[in-house]
Amino acid sequence: MSDTGTDLYGTENQSMAAASLASSITQALLQFFAIAMIYHYRRRIAGGIDRSTVPE
C-alpha cells in the first residue's frame, strides 16, 4: 500500500473519519444528557405533584 494521502487508507481520510467519529460521539453524549435531564425533571415534577396532593 502506498501512503499518498489520497487513497482509501490515506491520512486525509483518516482525519475525516476521526472527525466524523468525534462528532457522532459528541452527538450521542448530547442525546444521553438530554434524555437523562428529561427523565430527572419528569421524576422531580411527578414527585412534586405527589407531595402536593398528599395531605401532610
Residue pairs with C-beta under 8 A, 6 or more apart in sequence:
1 7
1 9
3 9
3 10
3 11
4 10
5 11
5 12
6 12
